[in-house]
């Protein structure tokens, strides 16, 4: 699998985040939650709003669909 945005990535697949959000403020907030380039993540659940529950750094974070569409990942080796 090549790079895919997190709003289209499959649930339960270990992923490696390859890009961060283009807006610096949003990128810093995501980084404080563990969502930074090189982080290992997994999508756990789809939300009715289009967002996802993301597992990162031993925790779970709800991320909206517009933010997910800006984050790219690849299947983790």
N, C-alpha and C positions, 0 to 999 in steps of 0.2 A: 504494500500500500504506500502510495506517495503521500505528500503532505495533504491534510484534510482539515477544514475548519472544525472547531469543536461542536458547532451546531449540527454538523453532519456526521460526526464520528460515531462509531458503533458503541453501544453500551457494553461495559464489562471488559473492554480491551485495554491492556496496559499501553499507555501513550507517553510520548516524550514531547513536551511543549517546545516548539521550534520558533515561535514568534511571540511577541508581546503586543499589547494594545497600542495603536498609533498615538493615542492621546496620553501625554505624559502623566497627567493627574490620575487617570484611570489605571495606567500601567503601574504607578507607584502603589496605589491601593491594592491592586491584584498581587503585586510582589509582597506586600505586607501579609497577604493571606497565603503565600507560598506559591502563587501562580506566576512564575517567572521563567524565562527561557532556560531550558535544560531540566525543568521539574518533571517528575514522573507523576502522571495523573491517570485517573480512570473515571469514566462517566458511569454513575450508579443508577440514575433514575431520570426519566423525562417528566417534566412538569407540564400541566395543562396550558400554561402561559407560553410554552415553547422553550423555556429555560431548562437547565439540567442541574442535578446535584452532582458535584464533582468531588472526588476523593483526592486529596493532596496533602502530603506531609502528615499523615495520620489523622487528618481531620476531614470534615465534609463542609462544602461551601455551595450555596445556591447561587448560580450565575444566570443572568438574563440572556435571552436569545440574541439581542443586538451585540452584547459584549462577546458572547461565544463565537459569533460570526467573524470577529476580528482576530481570534486566536487560532493559530495553526499548530498541528501536532503530527507526529508520525508514530507508527507502531513501535513500541519500545523493543530494543533487542533483547 
